[in-house]
Amino acid sequence: MRWLFGIESIPHGSTGLEFAWQYPLADWVWLLTWVAAVAIGWWSYRRVIGTPRSRVTLAAIRAALILLLVSLAAGPLLRLGVFESEPDWVAVLVDRSRSMSIEDKRDEAGRPLARESVAQRVMRDDVWSRIDTTREIVWLGFHASAFDLDPNAPASADGWTTDLSLPIESALRRLVGRPASAIVVISDGKTPRPIDREVIHALQARALPVFVVPVGSAEPVTDLSITELEAAPRAFVRDHVPVVARVECAGGVPSGPVEVELVDVESGRIIDTVTMTPAEFTGDHADAVLTGASPGAGSTKWMVRVRGRGDDLVRGNDERSIEIEFVDRPLRVLYIEGYPRWEYRYLKNLLIREESLESSVMLLSADRDFAQEGNAPLERLPQSTDEFEDYDLFIIGDVPGSSLSQTQIEHIASAVNERGAGLLWIVGERSTPGSWRGTDLESLLPIRGIPERVDEMVFLEPTAAALRGGVLQLGEGARDEWPVSLGRDGDRGGLEWALHIDQDSLKPATEVLARAQTRSGVDPTALVVSMRYGAGVIVLVGTDETWRWRHGIGETYQERFWIQFIRYLARGSVQRDDRPFRLVAEPRRPEAGAPALIRVEVQDAKAGGVAGDAPLEARAEPLDSSGTVSGQSIQLVRSGAQWVGAWTPESPGAWRIHVDSSRTGILEQVVEVTRSDAELLDPKTDHAQLADLATRTGGAVLAPTELNRLETLLPRRALTKEQAIIDPIWNSPAALIAVLTLFLAEWIGRRRLRLA
């Protein structure tokens, strides 16, 4: 039978066969075909000589033949309907970022439990094997992107950032053209940006629910971290450099004291330690000021680390390092004073006595035969640019504004603005600051107007800004309280003469380093103020009576007072070296993928003029040649006294930035490119975002212990498809036999009637 009807595709033993047409005809066409076939058969044999029975038989055979041929032309076939069921698909996204290593939960025995441990328990749950019997499961790991994941041997949770939008988009692409049931997200929800609206709309358009399994603590858990470090990149060898560390406490304030240590990386020696109380935290952060000095010249790497008591959730964000270059040369000071007042007499001796200073002291009221003092004495005030470039700090005492020429004023202003030299104003009863109004140095005064004298004795009181700058620390230790004897209740701290510097008279960006307290309790006014001017820093001291602190104890307090300010102000000048050009990267430790500025600074105006204004080309190359990262070209454009360009490092590690030009010579700088560890800096979870995702897509939030509910919550999206198997009959042996049989029957009948 299979040979007779030409059956080749339909399997043996199949049931439910159907007869069908390849080119089906309408019922009225078949009716006309029957009528036409009968009419043709009758018309063909109506006048043939023979018995009526023979004529009817031949007419019927011809009509049957016509109907058979029309039927074969319509394509008769045998059809077997085969039904296939396509199961629905479920995509499971498992967070593989570094935040999954945070231990913010406890197990039944009270031991710390990492989020990754909870995620692995979820992946090993029996519910997945039950779901897998009726559905297809696609496992994907994700952090910044999605990738295939083996739930039995998942990849390490080491991603440096998390982006929920891109992994969900990847899952949607995997489910295109398939009956998708749902997406399941196992994560702590931590991501630097919210989920894109387009992703939410795509999920809603496909009616694809998202079921989320939040891991980690929903409640804020306190964690201490070092988020920022601030320190001068270069300093003098004997400088006590302040390092300001921003300590953040996620989840509230710490439960107890917090220790912050400054450590020398090479030797492991603890240089300085600060203990902060919970009361010092404003909101979720506090600034710790540590102080360190290097015994020798060269580059030194320090590390700041924080240690709390029971508040240290993540160990990976407890440390940050900073590199400082120490320069071993004398700090050069030019002190200009109007007349030999008491402050001058002690201060000039201090400058001469200090071995790390090279001082030139000019007393303007002295006779021509007076031998000017200092260990680098002058016969006259500097006049040229080269002479002014010798100094890191200018001290202007009670000097009339007319005592300096316009050229000298311009040189001082330029040294502070462009070279980073410091300027220290010591006010007096005669000339400073009043006589400097209307001169070009007026812009270098941190105050406006001419303040009046305070009409009673004042006592100096440092502010928090002084601690950050490493000044006004007169105690034995860096963070000792202001000496009691110099306070309002002390016996030697009173200053008979001081200016009343009102808050409204301060220029913008001016910081108050010390205030003037009185015994009468009047609101304190500013007494020592600081202002940044270009590359340099300016300080104005509103009294000239620190010499009174010597009473009974000698020069201890006065020496510490002035030396700290001298080093604080001169530190800006050492940021530049003696080369005509300097290559600088900002920030000093850029992050991979984040833009950084590459600058070639002009440190010699003459060399800068010869170099011209044409752009320079810098080259950034990774020092680790084993990687696949290639070098990058950076176009530097002239802007004022520097060339500036943007650079985006591709990968973390050491990079060499170099400029090789006949105009500037060869400049090189090794830059340590870091990677932002935002995953560990802030350990908070974001379960609210996961819940919002589930709500907006019609899904649900399932706790790790409620995973059995997923089996019943998943919608049924399986598809049943019919796949028909067809074998045509019109070209089968049976069709040929039927046609030949009818032709032969008609031919035999016609021969019996003796027809042609």
HELIX and SHEET records of a PDB file:
HELIX    1   1 ASP A   27  TYR A   45  1                                  19    
HELIX    2   2 PRO A   52  ALA A   73  1                                  22    
HELIX    3   3 ARG A   98  SER A  101  5                                   4    
HELIX    4   4 ARG A  115  MET A  123  1                                   9    
HELIX    5   5 VAL A  127  ASP A  132  1                                   6    
HELIX    6   6 SER A  165  ARG A  174  1                                  10    
HELIX    7   7 ARG A  197  ALA A  205  1                                   9    
HELIX    8   8 PRO A  278  GLU A  280  5                                   3    
HELIX    9   9 ARG A  315  ASN A  317  5                                   3    
HELIX   10  10 TRP A  342  ARG A  353  1                                  12    
HELIX   11  11 THR A  385  PHE A  388  1                                   4    
HELIX   12  12 GLY A  401  SER A  403  5                                   3    
HELIX   13  13 GLN A  406  ARG A  419  1                                  14    
HELIX   14  14 GLY A  434  TRP A  436  5                                   3    
HELIX   15  15 ASP A  440  LEU A  444  5                                   5    
HELIX   16  16 ALA A  464  GLY A  469  1                                   6    
HELIX   17  17 VAL A  484  LEU A  486  5                                   3    
HELIX   18  18 GLN A  503  SER A  505  5                                   3    
HELIX   19  19 THR A  546  ARG A  550  5                                   5    
HELIX   20  20 THR A  556  ALA A  570  1                                  15    
HELIX   21  21 SER A  573  GLN A  575  5                                   3    
HELIX   22  22 ALA A  605  ALA A  611  1                                   7    
HELIX   23  23 ALA A  678  LEU A  681  1                                   4    
HELIX   24  24 HIS A  687  THR A  697  1                                  11    
HELIX   25  25 PRO A  704  GLU A  706  5                                   3    
HELIX   26  26 ARG A  709  LEU A  713  1                                   5    
HELIX   27  27 PRO A  733  ARG A  752  1                                  20    
SHEET    1   A 3 LEU A  17  TRP A  21  0                                        
SHEET    2   A 3 PRO A  76  GLU A  86 -1                                        
SHEET    3   A 3 LEU A 719  PRO A 728 -1                                        
SHEET    1   B 5 ALA A 146  ASP A 148  0                                        
SHEET    2   B 5 GLU A 136  PHE A 142 -1                                        
SHEET    3   B 5 TRP A  89  ASP A  95  1                                        
SHEET    4   B 5 ALA A 180  SER A 187  1                                        
SHEET    5   B 5 VAL A 210  PRO A 214  1                                        
SHEET    1   C 2 LYS A 105  ARG A 106  0                                        
SHEET    2   C 2 PRO A 112  LEU A 113 -1                                        
SHEET    1   D 3 ASP A 223  GLU A 230  0                                        
SHEET    2   D 3 VAL A 241  ALA A 250 -1                                        
SHEET    3   D 3 HIS A 285  GLY A 292 -1                                        
SHEET    1   E 5 ARG A 234  PHE A 236  0                                        
SHEET    2   E 5 GLU A 319  VAL A 327  1                                        
SHEET    3   E 5 GLY A 298  ARG A 307 -1                                        
SHEET    4   E 5 VAL A 258  ASP A 264 -1                                        
SHEET    5   E 5 ILE A 270  MET A 276 -1                                        
SHEET    1   F 8 LEU A 357  LEU A 363  0                                        
SHEET    2   F 8 LEU A 331  GLU A 337  1                                        
SHEET    3   F 8 LEU A 393  ILE A 396  1                                        
SHEET    4   F 8 GLY A 422  ILE A 426  1                                        
SHEET    5   F 8 GLY A 536  VAL A 541  1                                        
SHEET    6   F 8 THR A 525  TYR A 533 -1                                        
SHEET    7   F 8 THR A 510  THR A 518 -1                                        
SHEET    8   F 8 VAL A 458  PRO A 462 -1                                        
SHEET    1   G 2 GLU A 452  ARG A 453  0                                        
SHEET    2   G 2 LEU A 499  HIS A 500 -1                                        
SHEET    1   H 7 PHE A 581  GLU A 586  0                                        
SHEET    2   H 7 ALA A 596  VAL A 602 -1                                        
SHEET    3   H 7 GLN A 642  TRP A 647 -1                                        
SHEET    4   H 7 GLN A 632  ARG A 638 -1                                        
SHEET    5   H 7 LEU A 616  PRO A 622 -1                                        
SHEET    6   H 7 GLY A 653  SER A 661 -1                                        
SHEET    7   H 7 GLY A 665  VAL A 673 -1                                        
END                                                                             
